Amino acid sequence: MSVSLDFTGKTVVVVGGTSGINRGVAELFAEHGARVAVASRSQDKVDDTVSALQKLGAEAMGFSADVRDIDAVAAGLGEVHKAFGDFDVLVSGAAGNFPATAKGMSANAFKTVVEIDLLGTFHVMKSAEPFLKKPGASVINISAPQAYVPMQAQSHVCSAKAGVDMVTRTLAMEWGEEGIRINSVVPGPIDGTEGMDRLAPTEELRQLCVDSVPMARMGSPEDIGNACLFLGSPLASYISGVILPVDGAWSLGGCGGMSHSLKAFARQ
């Protein structure tokens, strides 16, 4: 049987989908025919992204919410469901990061990242579950190499993303009987994103990243979007509970000494 990556008639929700990697994911699904809804904290960014998706020919909508507020997330997803019906694909990608050593960061700063990345992911999944297509829905959490590669000046992100991957695995088991698949995609260094600008603010650090990737290049949002297209499609119908690095083999080498460089630029 031939299976295509045509998402015509499918509903895709991308939380955090108004910038960087996640916007690239939303745009790629739109280009493949999906109805796309996006969410972020900024209504201006939501409006801009919805307009861009519509220019790509997609039916699109969005809402603003802070993923730390489960009531706001649930309300927004409920409005999407009223308009677009059951969700075929849910991408949860809201995240926060900044380089800071444990000594140099407040307890509240650590808590904020954990709340956005880990608690926010749980809020999105918990709130979306009633609206997921059963069977057949695909949930994709956007993780990070810090989940399994310890990095200095990243204790907050390492802790939060490790939790995200374990939520992915655990709920893949709990929701599997309903025909819901849940996987994590783990981007490596992705060019042209706010996250990369924060973690590699100098040309020296950018080149360090490139030199430490076995494939000798940074990735693009499209690289991550292609992985999400695959995981959201029938081609991946028996894949669940997987943590999928999309990083040009970067994490296999321990992310190329990025840990020491991050510490040098961190709040000490």
C-alpha positions as CSV (number, residue, x, y, z in Angstrom):
1,M,0.0,0.0,0.0
2,S,1.3,3.4,-0.9
3,V,1.1,6.0,1.8
4,S,1.7,9.7,1.2
5,L,2.4,12.6,3.5
6,D,-0.8,14.3,2.4
7,F,-2.6,15.8,5.5
8,T,-5.6,17.2,3.6
9,G,-8.6,17.2,5.9
10,K,-6.4,16.6,8.9
11,T,-6.2,18.8,12.0
12,V,-2.8,19.7,13.4
13,V,-2.3,21.7,16.5
14,V,1.2,23.2,17.3
15,V,1.6,24.7,20.7
16,G,4.5,27.1,20.7
17,G,4.0,27.3,17.0
18,T,4.5,31.0,16.4
19,S,8.3,31.1,16.2
20,G,11.5,29.1,15.5
21,I,11.4,25.4,15.1
22,N,7.7,25.1,16.0
23,R,6.6,27.7,13.4
24,G,8.6,25.8,10.8
25,V,6.7,22.6,11.8
26,A,3.3,24.4,11.5
27,E,4.2,25.8,8.1
28,L,5.3,22.4,6.8
29,F,2.1,20.8,7.9
30,A,0.2,23.6,6.2
31,E,2.1,23.1,3.0
32,H,1.0,19.4,3.1
33,G,-2.7,20.3,3.3
34,A,-3.5,20.3,7.0
35,R,-5.8,22.6,8.9
36,V,-3.4,24.1,11.4
37,A,-4.0,25.8,14.8
38,V,-1.1,27.5,16.7
39,A,-0.8,28.8,20.2
40,S,1.7,30.9,22.1
41,R,1.7,33.6,24.8
42,S,1.7,36.5,22.3
43,Q,-1.5,37.2,20.5
44,D,0.4,39.4,18.0
45,K,2.6,36.4,17.1
46,V,-0.4,34.2,16.9
47,D,-2.1,36.6,14.5
48,D,1.1,36.9,12.4
49,T,1.5,33.2,12.1
50,V,-2.2,32.5,11.3
51,S,-1.9,35.0,8.5
52,A,1.2,33.4,7.2
53,L,-0.4,29.9,7.3
54,Q,-3.4,31.2,5.4
55,K,-1.2,32.7,2.7
56,L,0.2,29.1,2.3
57,G,-3.4,28.1,1.5
58,A,-4.2,26.5,4.8
59,E,-7.3,26.8,7.0
60,A,-5.7,28.2,10.1
61,M,-6.6,29.7,13.5
62,G,-4.8,30.3,16.8
63,F,-5.1,31.3,20.4
64,S,-2.9,32.9,23.1
65,A,-2.2,31.1,26.3
66,D,0.6,30.5,28.8
67,V,1.2,26.8,29.0
68,R,1.7,27.1,32.8
69,D,-2.0,28.0,33.0
70,I,-3.9,24.7,32.3
71,D,-7.3,26.4,32.3
72,A,-6.2,28.8,29.6
73,V,-4.7,26.0,27.5
74,A,-7.8,23.9,27.9
75,A,-10.1,26.7,26.9
76,G,-8.0,27.5,23.8
77,L,-7.8,23.9,22.7
78,G,-11.5,23.6,23.2
79,E,-12.1,26.5,20.8
80,V,-9.9,24.8,18.2
81,H,-11.9,21.6,18.6
82,K,-15.2,23.4,18.1
83,A,-13.8,24.8,14.8
84,F,-11.7,22.0,13.4
85,G,-12.9,18.8,15.1
86,D,-10.7,16.0,16.6
87,F,-7.0,16.5,16.5
88,D,-5.0,14.2,14.2
89,V,-1.6,15.6,15.3
90,L,-0.6,17.5,18.4
91,V,2.8,19.1,18.6
92,S,3.8,20.4,22.0
93,G,6.8,22.7,21.7
94,A,6.7,25.5,24.2
95,A,10.0,25.9,25.9
96,G,12.3,28.3,27.9
97,N,16.0,28.4,28.2
98,F,19.0,30.6,29.1
99,P,22.5,29.7,30.1
100,A,23.1,29.9,33.8
101,T,25.0,27.8,36.3
102,A,23.1,26.5,39.4
103,K,25.0,29.1,41.5
104,G,24.0,31.9,39.2
105,M,20.3,31.2,38.9
106,S,17.6,31.7,41.4
107,A,15.2,29.0,42.5
108,N,12.5,30.8,40.7
109,A,14.4,30.8,37.5
110,F,14.9,27.1,37.7
111,K,11.2,26.6,38.6
112,T,10.1,28.8,35.6
113,V,11.9,26.6,33.1
114,V,10.6,23.4,34.6
115,E,7.1,24.8,34.6
116,I,7.2,25.9,31.0
117,D,8.9,22.8,29.6
118,L,7.7,20.0,31.8
119,L,4.5,21.1,33.4
120,G,3.6,23.0,30.2
121,T,4.0,19.8,28.2
122,F,1.8,17.9,30.7
123,H,-0.8,20.7,30.6
124,V,-1.0,20.6,26.8
125,M,-1.3,16.8,26.6
126,K,-3.8,16.5,29.5
127,S,-6.0,19.3,28.0
128,A,-5.8,17.9,24.5
129,E,-6.6,14.3,25.3
130,P,-10.4,14.6,25.1
131,F,-10.0,16.1,21.6
132,L,-7.5,13.6,20.2
133,K,-8.7,11.3,17.4
134,K,-9.1,7.8,18.8
135,P,-7.7,5.7,17.3
136,G,-5.1,7.4,15.1
137,A,-3.9,10.5,16.9
138,S,-0.2,11.3,17.0
139,V,1.3,13.4,19.8
140,I,4.8,14.8,19.3
141,N,6.7,16.5,22.1
142,I,9.7,18.7,21.2
143,S,12.5,17.8,23.5
144,A,16.2,18.6,23.6
145,P,19.5,16.8,23.8
146,Q,19.8,18.1,27.4
147,A,17.3,15.4,28.3
148,Y,20.1,12.8,28.1
149,V,23.4,14.8,27.6
150,P,24.3,16.7,30.8
151,M,25.5,20.2,30.0
152,Q,26.9,22.8,32.4
153,A,24.8,25.9,32.8
154,Q,21.8,23.9,31.7
155,S,20.7,22.1,34.9
156,H,17.2,23.6,34.6
157,V,16.7,22.5,31.0
158,C,18.3,19.0,31.6
159,S,15.9,18.4,34.4
160,A,12.8,19.6,32.6
161,K,13.5,17.9,29.3
162,A,14.4,14.6,30.9
163,G,11.0,14.8,32.5
164,V,9.4,15.6,29.1
165,D,10.9,12.4,27.6
166,M,9.6,10.3,30.5
167,V,6.1,11.8,30.2
168,T,6.3,10.9,26.5
169,R,7.2,7.3,27.3
170,T,4.8,6.9,30.2
171,L,1.8,8.3,28.4
172,A,2.6,6.3,25.3
173,M,2.0,3.3,27.5
174,E,-1.1,4.7,29.2
175,W,-2.8,6.0,26.1
176,G,-1.7,3.3,23.6
177,E,-4.9,1.3,24.2
178,E,-6.9,4.2,22.8
179,G,-4.8,4.2,19.6
180,I,-2.9,7.3,20.5
181,R,0.8,7.4,19.6
182,I,3.2,9.7,21.6
183,N,6.8,10.4,20.6
184,S,9.5,13.0,21.3
185,V,11.6,14.7,18.6
186,V,14.9,16.0,19.8
187,P,16.4,18.8,17.7
188,G,20.1,19.4,17.6
189,P,21.6,22.8,16.7
190,I,18.9,24.5,14.4
191,D,20.0,27.5,12.5
192,G,18.0,30.7,12.6
193,T,16.2,30.1,15.8
194,E,15.9,32.1,19.0
195,G,17.1,29.1,21.0
196,M,20.3,28.8,18.9
197,D,20.9,32.5,19.2
198,R,20.7,32.2,23.0
199,L,23.0,29.2,23.3
200,A,25.5,30.3,20.6
201,P,25.5,34.1,20.8
202,T,28.9,34.5,19.1
203,E,30.3,33.4,15.8
204,E,32.9,31.4,17.7
205,L,30.2,29.3,19.5
206,R,28.2,28.9,16.2
207,Q,31.3,27.5,14.5
208,L,31.9,25.2,17.5
209,C,28.4,23.8,17.0
210,V,29.0,23.2,13.3
211,D,32.4,21.7,13.8
212,S,31.0,19.3,16.5
213,V,28.2,17.9,14.3
214,P,29.3,14.8,12.4
215,M,27.2,15.9,9.4
216,A,29.1,19.2,9.5
217,R,26.1,21.5,9.4
218,M,23.4,23.0,11.6
219,G,19.9,21.7,11.0
220,S,16.9,23.7,9.8
221,P,13.3,24.0,11.0
222,E,12.4,22.0,8.0
223,D,14.5,19.1,9.2
224,I,12.5,18.9,12.4
225,G,9.3,19.4,10.4
226,N,10.0,16.5,8.2
227,A,10.5,14.3,11.2
228,C,7.1,15.5,12.6
229,L,5.4,14.8,9.2
230,F,6.7,11.3,9.3
231,L,5.6,10.7,13.0
232,G,2.2,12.2,12.3
233,S,1.6,10.1,9.2
234,P,0.4,6.5,8.8
235,L,4.0,5.6,7.9
236,A,4.7,5.7,11.6
237,S,1.5,3.9,12.7
238,Y,3.3,1.4,14.9
239,I,5.9,3.9,16.4
240,S,5.2,5.1,19.9
241,G,7.2,5.9,22.9
242,V,10.3,6.8,20.8
243,I,12.8,9.6,21.6
244,L,14.0,10.6,18.1
245,P,17.2,12.7,17.8
246,V,17.2,14.9,14.7
247,D,20.7,16.3,15.2
248,G,23.1,15.0,12.5
249,A,24.5,12.6,15.2
250,W,25.5,15.6,17.3
251,S,24.4,14.0,20.6
252,L,26.5,10.9,20.0
253,G,29.6,12.9,20.6
254,G,28.3,14.5,23.8
255,C,27.3,17.7,21.9
256,G,30.9,18.6,21.1
257,G,32.0,20.4,24.3
258,M,29.1,22.8,24.2
259,S,28.8,22.3,27.9
260,H,32.1,24.2,28.7
261,S,31.3,27.0,26.2
262,L,27.8,27.5,27.7
263,K,29.3,27.8,31.2
264,A,31.7,30.5,29.9
265,F,28.8,32.6,28.7
266,A,26.4,31.8,31.6
267,R,25.5,33.8,34.7
268,Q,27.9,32.3,37.2
